[in-house]
Amino acid sequence: MGYSSWSSDSYDSVSRVRMTRSIDDNFTQNKLGVIHADLSPDNVDVRESRDSHLHPNSVPIIVALDVTGSMGSIPENLIKNKLGALMNTLITNGILDPQIMFVAIGDHISDDFPLQVGQFESGTIELDSCLSKIFIERGGGGQNRESYPLAWYFAARHTSIDSFEKRQEKGFLFTIGDEGFHEGMAADLLQAKCGYKGRENLSAPSLLNEACRSYHVFHIHANEASYHNDHFVFSQWKTLLGERFLVLEDQNNIAELIATTVALVKGVNADDAMRGFDSRTRQSVSNALVAVKDSLVRRDHGSSGIIAL
């Protein structure tokens, strides 16, 4: 996938229509109450990010959205007015061939559809269409944990990306949410709900290690919701991810944070990466990326850090 191109003019037209619609009109699966067939993980072998004549240096970026409870406002904001900020910020910073795959994450214990997986796409219409197919289940387990490691599982075992396989350049994977994560996931539940064909239970640390072989993995904590500065949530994520746990105080800036993170890892100067932001957005994104910027400085001076290209 990813054989079409981004157009800001086309997005402006699409966004104007999206802005007039309710969340259930933009995400039509909400009215049906079921996962869209195109996003079902059942019988999915692989999602591909490929180089092409239009995109010779594809950069795969997985954006895994929490669709439980109050987190539905984030995909709604993306489809209405922030998809443009994501793509335009990437392109402005020299990431000319981004291919975005949207994933939706819930709770594998209590939700009916805890994993929804799109395709890697580059074009305006295709990206908007994929987002609109997400079913915002609004469930969740109510135990300050969701199944974010499902995104690591799918990336590690069900994606094939030219950037890594041809050029040894890792892709990017961002999970986004406001809770902690399930440290273990039972095989029988994954078989029933996620198209999982294995027999072994899965653990978060093991899945993270698998995903990190071919992706730079980050988690963005939306710090405005129920688990604001929650000690357990912060401790759990920091223990596993270190500086790749990004705390964002204004979830309206998620698109800008994702794009800036990619740009920094790709070698763009932080001030240059954020030069098009207003002062409030720049401060919010900069605060979330303090540890990442420090890590990149250490790497540039020959020290080892969590982030390595």
Beta strands, then each sheet from edge to edge (+ up, - down):
strand 1: 47-49
strand 2: 59-66
strand 3: 98-105
strand 4: 115-117
strand 5: 145-146
strand 6: 159-161
strand 7: 171-177
strand 8: 180-181
strand 9: 184-185
strand 10: 202-203
strand 11: 215-222
strand 12: 245-248
sheet 1: 1+ 6+
sheet 2: 4+ 3- 2- 7- 11- 12-
sheet 3: 5+ 8+
sheet 4: 9+ 10-
end
